[in-house]
Amino acid sequence: MGSVPALLTLEELIGRVLCHDPQLRQAWADAKFQAASVGVKQSAYLPKLSGSFGITRNYNDTLYEQNSDYSVHGRQEQFESRISLSWVLFDFGRREAALRSARYLLVAANSNQDKKLQEVFLLAAQLYYDALSAQRHKATASKITDLAAENLDAASAKYAAGAAALSDRLQAQTAYSQASLNEVRSNGALQNAKGLIALHMGLSPHTSLELAESLTRLPDSQFIQNVELLLEQARRDHPAIISARAKLQAAEATIEEQRALGRPSLSFVANISDVRTNQSIAYNGDRRVRDNDIGLQLSVPLFDGFERTYKIRGARSQFEVNEAEVMILEKNLSLELWSNYQRLCIETRALASTANLAENASQAMHVVRGRYSSGVGNVIELLNALSAYAAAEQQHINTLSSWQMARLKLAASLGRLGFWTI
């Protein structure tokens, strides 16, 4: 896909991850295999034509010890060519059931590919939002470190002037050291997040990446509706449910196919053969035989050692397995959708609260810093205000990241995850 752009967008990241994910390649290969299987089943409706050609040489030496006049030395060459035609005309629905099963399995493979596509899409988006969150954490940690450094300078100046105790300076120094440590860790988290993005794009983890976006709130998604409507939509449109139901229908068609294998079949057959024999024996000269035949052939299975009976039982058991799988998927999907719906509702309400919390903490910190600079406040109040501001910013960033992922996970639960959701 070419070199990495100077500013990596979410759409660019998702496209590159989709192109390099091995699970998607596997799902695509499986879909192509099932498409070929449909072609195999369709070929059963067409006539089968085969041809053969053979050459046989035979040398015969017969020796009589008492009278060599009767000894015979013979050589024979035989050239045989044959063309055979076979066309099944009627088989009590065996071919139709086999083709129907293959088509349902193709639907299942395509739906499974769609499911894998959405899973990788969600993974790529999560990597990007994790990196945006780490980037904002790093910026906040740098800001907190700068504020802690200013507090340390103020406390040191007061201590030098004799207006504050040594303990004030030491506490400010401790707060600065803690802020510096948090900045180092946030920088490492950002590098780790970018390295994971590079690896999923098929690049070296040391590749330099710059993100084009920032962690901000987007307009509310239009798919937020009544939860009952969402559940109904998910059961109808989710690719995992579609795949499981297609497999169930394929298993049902397989039962019909196994039943039809025990019924008669009627075929049209035709053969054309030409056999030419060259012989060196004097009293038996060359000969040529041509044989043409055409007719109808009825095949009736009589006894197969109960093989078909056990195959029918196996197909019924597979049908029950697939039926249970559909029920399990529907249950799990309902639980997942409900959880993601509630999480999005909670995170949406929490966004405004954490934004106000961060704003109030910032204002309180500036007030306390002014009080401390004017000699009214104390260092404990100053450090507490800084700590409260750092915690409020941390909560707001985490809520932003959680809200973004809650939107995408709800869309994934509905089976509607795509570029329109980001």
C-alpha positions as CSV (number, residue, x, y, z in Angstrom):
1,M,0.0,0.0,0.0
2,G,3.0,2.3,-0.3
3,S,4.8,4.3,2.3
4,V,3.1,5.4,5.6
5,P,1.7,8.9,5.3
6,A,3.1,11.7,7.4
7,L,-0.2,11.9,9.4
8,L,-1.9,8.5,9.9
9,T,-5.7,8.7,9.8
10,L,-8.0,6.1,11.3
11,E,-9.3,5.2,7.8
12,E,-5.7,4.6,6.6
13,L,-4.9,2.5,9.6
14,I,-7.9,0.3,9.2
15,G,-7.2,-0.2,5.5
16,R,-3.6,-1.3,6.1
17,V,-4.5,-3.6,9.0
18,L,-7.2,-5.2,6.9
19,C,-4.7,-5.8,4.1
20,H,-2.2,-7.5,6.4
21,D,-4.4,-9.6,8.7
22,P,-3.9,-13.4,8.1
23,Q,-7.3,-14.3,9.5
24,L,-9.0,-12.3,6.8
25,R,-6.9,-14.1,4.2
26,Q,-7.9,-17.4,5.7
27,A,-11.6,-16.5,5.6
28,W,-11.3,-15.3,2.0
29,A,-9.6,-18.6,1.0
30,D,-12.3,-20.6,2.7
31,A,-15.0,-18.6,0.8
32,K,-13.2,-19.3,-2.5
33,F,-13.1,-23.0,-1.5
34,Q,-16.8,-23.1,-0.8
35,A,-17.5,-21.3,-4.1
36,A,-15.5,-24.1,-5.9
37,S,-17.5,-26.7,-4.0
38,V,-20.7,-25.2,-5.4
39,G,-19.2,-25.6,-8.9
40,V,-18.4,-29.2,-8.2
41,K,-22.0,-29.9,-7.1
42,Q,-23.3,-28.1,-10.2
43,S,-21.2,-30.3,-12.4
44,A,-23.3,-33.3,-11.4
45,Y,-26.1,-32.0,-13.6
46,L,-23.8,-32.2,-16.7
47,P,-22.9,-35.3,-18.7
48,K,-19.6,-37.0,-18.2
49,L,-17.5,-37.8,-21.2
50,S,-14.3,-39.8,-21.1
51,G,-12.0,-41.3,-23.6
52,S,-9.2,-43.9,-23.5
53,F,-6.6,-45.2,-25.8
54,G,-4.3,-48.2,-25.3
55,I,-1.6,-50.2,-27.0
56,T,-0.9,-53.8,-26.1
57,R,1.9,-56.0,-27.5
58,N,2.2,-59.7,-27.0
59,Y,5.0,-62.1,-27.9
60,N,4.3,-65.8,-28.0
61,D,6.9,-68.6,-28.5
62,T,5.8,-72.2,-28.6
63,L,8.6,-74.8,-28.9
64,Y,8.3,-78.6,-29.5
65,E,11.5,-80.5,-28.7
66,Q,10.5,-83.7,-30.6
67,N,9.5,-81.9,-33.8
68,S,10.6,-78.4,-34.3
69,D,8.4,-78.0,-37.4
70,Y,5.4,-77.5,-35.2
71,S,7.1,-74.7,-33.2
72,V,5.2,-71.4,-33.4
73,H,6.6,-67.8,-33.0
74,G,3.9,-65.3,-32.8
75,R,3.5,-61.5,-32.2
76,Q,0.3,-59.6,-31.6
77,E,-0.4,-55.9,-31.3
78,Q,-3.7,-54.5,-30.2
79,F,-4.9,-50.9,-30.5
80,E,-8.0,-50.0,-28.5
81,S,-9.8,-46.6,-28.4
82,R,-13.0,-46.0,-26.5
83,I,-15.3,-43.0,-25.8
84,S,-17.9,-43.3,-23.0
85,L,-20.8,-41.0,-22.2
86,S,-22.8,-41.0,-19.0
87,W,-25.5,-38.6,-18.0
88,V,-27.6,-38.9,-14.8
89,L,-31.2,-38.1,-15.7
90,F,-33.0,-38.7,-12.4
91,D,-31.8,-39.4,-8.9
92,F,-34.7,-38.5,-6.5
93,G,-33.2,-35.1,-5.5
94,R,-29.7,-36.2,-4.5
95,R,-27.9,-33.7,-6.7
96,E,-30.4,-30.9,-5.8
97,A,-29.8,-31.5,-2.0
98,A,-26.0,-31.6,-2.4
99,L,-26.1,-28.4,-4.4
100,R,-28.4,-26.7,-1.9
101,S,-26.0,-27.8,1.0
102,A,-23.0,-26.4,-0.9
103,R,-24.7,-23.1,-1.5
104,Y,-25.7,-22.7,2.1
105,L,-22.1,-23.4,3.1
106,L,-21.0,-20.7,0.7
107,V,-23.4,-18.3,2.4
108,A,-21.9,-19.3,5.7
109,A,-18.3,-18.8,4.5
110,N,-19.1,-15.3,3.1
111,S,-20.8,-14.4,6.3
112,N,-17.9,-15.7,8.3
113,Q,-15.6,-13.5,6.2
114,D,-17.8,-10.5,7.0
115,K,-17.6,-11.4,10.7
116,K,-13.8,-11.6,10.6
117,L,-13.7,-8.3,8.6
118,Q,-15.7,-6.6,11.4
119,E,-13.5,-8.1,14.1
120,V,-10.3,-6.9,12.5
121,F,-12.0,-3.5,11.8
122,L,-12.8,-3.2,15.5
123,L,-9.3,-4.3,16.5
124,A,-7.7,-1.6,14.2
125,A,-10.0,1.1,15.6
126,Q,-9.2,0.0,19.2
127,L,-5.5,0.3,18.5
128,Y,-6.0,3.8,17.1
129,Y,-8.1,5.0,20.0
130,D,-5.7,3.4,22.5
131,A,-2.9,5.4,20.8
132,L,-4.9,8.6,20.9
133,S,-5.6,8.0,24.5
134,A,-2.0,7.4,25.3
135,Q,-1.0,10.5,23.3
136,R,-3.4,12.6,25.3
137,H,-2.2,11.0,28.6
138,K,1.3,12.0,27.6
139,A,0.3,15.6,26.9
140,T,-1.5,15.8,30.2
141,A,1.4,14.2,32.1
142,S,3.8,16.8,30.5
143,K,1.5,19.6,31.6
144,I,1.3,18.2,35.2
145,T,5.1,17.9,35.3
146,D,5.5,21.5,34.2
147,L,3.0,22.6,36.9
148,A,4.8,20.5,39.5
149,A,8.1,22.1,38.5
150,E,6.6,25.6,38.9
151,N,5.3,24.5,42.3
152,L,8.8,23.3,43.2
153,D,10.3,26.6,42.1
154,A,7.8,28.5,44.2
155,A,8.3,26.4,47.3
156,S,12.1,26.6,46.9
157,A,11.9,30.4,46.5
158,K,9.8,30.6,49.7
159,Y,12.2,28.3,51.6
160,A,15.2,30.4,50.5
161,A,13.4,33.5,51.6
162,G,12.6,32.0,54.9
163,A,8.8,32.1,54.3
164,A,8.3,28.3,54.2
165,A,9.7,25.3,56.0
166,L,12.0,22.7,54.4
167,S,9.2,20.2,54.5
168,D,7.2,22.3,52.0
169,R,10.1,22.2,49.6
170,L,10.6,18.4,50.1
171,Q,6.9,17.7,49.5
172,A,7.0,19.8,46.3
173,Q,10.1,17.9,45.2
174,T,8.3,14.6,45.8
175,A,5.3,15.7,43.8
176,Y,7.6,16.8,41.0
177,S,9.4,13.4,41.0
178,Q,6.1,11.6,40.9
179,A,4.9,13.7,38.0
180,S,8.2,13.1,36.1
181,L,7.7,9.3,36.7
182,N,4.2,9.5,35.3
183,E,5.4,11.3,32.3
184,V,8.0,8.6,31.6
185,R,5.4,5.9,31.9
186,S,2.9,7.8,29.7
187,N,5.6,8.2,27.0
188,G,6.4,4.5,27.2
189,A,2.7,3.7,26.8
190,L,2.4,5.8,23.7
191,Q,5.5,4.2,22.1
192,N,4.0,0.8,22.9
193,A,0.6,1.7,21.4
194,K,2.3,3.0,18.2
195,G,4.5,-0.1,18.0
196,L,1.4,-2.3,18.1
197,I,-0.2,-0.3,15.3
198,A,3.0,-0.7,13.2
199,L,3.1,-4.4,13.7
200,H,-0.5,-4.9,12.7
201,M,0.2,-2.9,9.6
202,G,3.1,-5.2,8.7
203,L,5.8,-2.7,9.6
204,S,8.6,-2.6,12.0
205,P,7.6,-1.6,15.6
206,H,10.2,1.1,15.5
207,T,8.5,2.8,12.5
208,S,7.8,6.5,13.2
209,L,4.1,7.2,13.3
210,E,2.2,10.5,13.8
211,L,-1.6,10.3,14.4
212,A,-3.7,12.7,12.4
213,E,-6.6,13.0,14.9
214,S,-7.2,13.7,18.6
215,L,-9.4,12.0,21.2
216,T,-12.6,14.0,21.0
217,R,-16.3,13.3,21.3
218,L,-18.2,12.7,18.1
219,P,-21.9,13.4,17.5
220,D,-24.2,10.7,18.9
221,S,-24.7,7.7,16.7
222,Q,-27.9,7.4,14.8
223,F,-28.3,3.7,15.5
224,I,-29.0,4.3,19.2
225,Q,-32.7,3.2,19.4
226,N,-34.9,1.1,21.5
227,V,-33.0,-1.9,22.8
228,E,-35.7,-4.3,21.6
229,L,-35.4,-3.0,18.1
230,L,-31.6,-3.4,18.3
231,L,-31.9,-7.0,19.5
232,E,-34.3,-7.8,16.6
233,Q,-32.0,-6.2,14.1
234,A,-28.9,-8.0,15.4
235,R,-30.6,-11.4,15.2
236,R,-31.5,-10.6,11.6
237,D,-28.4,-9.0,10.3
238,H,-25.4,-10.1,12.3
239,P,-23.0,-12.1,10.1
240,A,-22.3,-14.6,12.8
241,I,-26.0,-15.5,13.1
242,I,-26.4,-15.6,9.3
243,S,-23.4,-17.9,9.1
244,A,-24.7,-20.2,11.8
245,R,-28.2,-20.4,10.2
246,A,-26.7,-21.1,6.8
247,K,-24.8,-24.0,8.3
248,L,-28.0,-25.3,9.9
249,Q,-29.8,-25.2,6.5
250,A,-26.8,-27.0,4.9
251,A,-27.0,-29.7,7.5
252,E,-30.7,-30.1,6.7
253,A,-29.9,-30.4,3.0
254,T,-27.2,-33.0,3.8
255,I,-29.8,-35.2,5.5
256,E,-31.9,-35.1,2.3
257,E,-28.8,-35.9,0.3
258,Q,-28.0,-39.0,2.4
259,R,-31.6,-40.2,2.1
260,A,-31.5,-39.8,-1.7
261,L,-28.3,-41.9,-1.9
262,G,-30.4,-45.0,-1.1
263,R,-32.8,-44.4,-3.9
264,P,-32.5,-45.5,-7.6
265,S,-30.9,-43.4,-10.2
266,L,-31.5,-43.3,-14.0
267,S,-28.7,-42.5,-16.4
268,F,-28.3,-42.2,-20.1
269,V,-25.1,-44.1,-21.3
270,A,-23.4,-44.4,-24.6
271,N,-20.1,-46.1,-25.7
272,I,-18.1,-46.1,-28.9
273,S,-15.1,-48.5,-29.1
274,D,-12.7,-49.5,-31.8
275,V,-10.3,-52.5,-31.3
276,R,-7.7,-53.3,-34.0
277,T,-5.5,-56.4,-33.7
278,N,-2.3,-57.1,-35.8
279,Q,-1.1,-60.7,-35.6
280,S,1.9,-62.3,-37.2
281,I,0.6,-65.9,-37.0
282,A,-0.1,-67.1,-40.5
283,Y,-3.4,-68.9,-39.8
284,N,-4.9,-66.2,-37.7
285,G,-4.8,-62.8,-39.5
286,D,-5.5,-59.2,-38.5
287,R,-8.9,-58.2,-37.2
288,R,-10.8,-55.1,-36.3
289,V,-13.9,-54.9,-34.0
290,R,-16.1,-51.8,-33.7
291,D,-18.7,-51.6,-30.9
292,N,-21.3,-48.9,-30.5
293,D,-24.0,-49.0,-27.8
294,I,-26.5,-46.7,-26.4
295,G,-29.2,-47.1,-23.7
296,L,-30.6,-46.2,-20.3
297,Q,-29.1,-47.6,-17.1
298,L,-31.0,-48.0,-13.8
299,S,-29.0,-48.3,-10.7
300,V,-30.7,-49.6,-7.6
301,P,-28.7,-49.8,-4.3
302,L,-29.7,-53.0,-2.5
303,F,-27.5,-53.3,0.6
304,D,-24.5,-51.3,1.7
305,G,-23.9,-52.7,5.2
306,F,-26.1,-50.1,6.9
307,E,-23.6,-47.4,5.8
308,R,-26.3,-45.0,4.6
309,T,-28.3,-45.5,7.8
310,Y,-25.4,-44.4,9.9
311,K,-24.6,-41.5,7.6
312,I,-28.2,-40.3,8.0
313,R,-27.9,-40.5,11.8
314,G,-24.6,-38.6,11.6
315,A,-26.2,-35.9,9.4
316,R,-29.1,-35.6,11.9
317,S,-26.7,-35.2,14.8
318,Q,-24.8,-32.5,12.9
319,F,-28.1,-30.7,12.3
320,E,-28.8,-30.8,16.1
321,V,-25.3,-29.4,16.8
322,N,-25.8,-26.6,14.3
323,E,-29.2,-25.9,15.8
324,A,-27.8,-25.6,19.2
325,E,-25.0,-23.4,17.9
326,V,-27.6,-20.9,16.5
327,M,-29.3,-20.8,19.9
328,I,-26.0,-20.2,21.7
329,L,-25.0,-17.4,19.3
330,E,-28.4,-15.7,19.6
331,K,-28.2,-15.8,23.4
332,N,-24.6,-14.6,23.6
333,L,-25.3,-11.9,21.0
334,S,-28.3,-10.6,23.1
335,L,-26.1,-10.5,26.2
336,E,-23.3,-8.7,24.4
337,L,-25.6,-6.2,22.8
338,W,-27.3,-5.4,26.1
339,S,-24.0,-4.9,27.8
340,N,-22.6,-2.7,25.1
341,Y,-25.8,-0.7,24.9
342,Q,-25.8,0.0,28.6
343,R,-22.1,0.8,28.6
344,L,-22.6,3.3,25.8
345,C,-25.5,4.9,27.7
346,I,-23.3,5.1,30.9
347,E,-20.3,6.5,29.1
348,T,-22.4,9.1,27.3
349,R,-23.7,10.4,30.6
350,A,-20.2,10.2,32.1
351,L,-18.6,12.4,29.4
352,A,-20.3,15.6,30.6
353,S,-19.6,14.8,34.2
354,T,-15.9,14.1,33.7
355,A,-15.5,17.2,31.5
356,N,-17.1,19.3,34.2
357,L,-14.9,17.6,36.8
358,A,-11.7,18.3,34.9
359,E,-12.8,22.0,34.3
360,N,-13.6,22.5,38.0
361,A,-10.3,20.8,39.1
362,S,-8.4,23.1,36.7
363,Q,-10.0,26.2,38.1
364,A,-9.5,25.1,41.7
365,M,-5.8,24.4,41.0
366,H,-5.3,27.9,39.6
367,V,-7.0,29.5,42.6
368,V,-4.9,27.5,45.0
369,R,-1.7,28.4,43.1
370,G,-2.7,32.1,43.4
371,R,-3.3,31.7,47.1
372,Y,0.0,30.0,47.6
373,S,1.9,32.6,45.6
374,S,0.3,35.4,47.7
375,G,1.3,33.6,50.9
376,V,-2.2,32.7,52.0
377,G,-2.3,29.0,51.1
378,N,-0.1,26.1,52.2
379,V,1.8,23.5,50.3
380,I,-0.5,20.7,51.2
381,E,-3.5,22.5,49.7
382,L,-1.4,23.2,46.6
383,L,-0.3,19.6,46.1
384,N,-3.8,18.3,46.7
385,A,-5.2,20.6,44.1
386,L,-2.6,19.4,41.6
387,S,-3.3,15.8,42.4
388,A,-7.0,16.3,42.0
389,Y,-6.5,18.0,38.7
390,A,-4.3,15.2,37.4
391,A,-6.9,12.6,38.5
392,A,-9.8,14.5,36.9
393,E,-7.9,14.7,33.6
394,Q,-7.1,11.0,33.8
395,Q,-10.8,10.2,34.3
396,H,-11.9,12.4,31.5
397,I,-9.4,10.9,29.0
398,N,-10.4,7.3,30.1
399,T,-14.1,8.2,29.6
400,L,-13.5,9.6,26.2
401,S,-11.6,6.5,25.1
402,S,-14.3,4.2,26.7
403,W,-17.1,6.1,24.9
404,Q,-15.4,5.8,21.5
405,M,-15.0,2.0,22.0
406,A,-18.5,1.6,23.3
407,R,-19.9,3.1,20.1
408,L,-17.9,0.8,17.9
409,K,-18.6,-2.3,20.0
410,L,-22.3,-1.6,19.9
411,A,-22.1,-1.3,16.1
412,A,-20.2,-4.5,16.0
413,S,-22.9,-6.2,18.1
414,L,-25.4,-5.1,15.6
415,G,-23.3,-6.5,12.7
416,R,-23.1,-2.9,11.2
417,L,-19.5,-2.0,11.9
418,G,-18.0,0.0,9.0
419,F,-16.4,3.3,8.1
420,W,-19.7,5.1,8.6
421,T,-19.5,4.4,12.3
422,I,-16.1,6.2,12.9
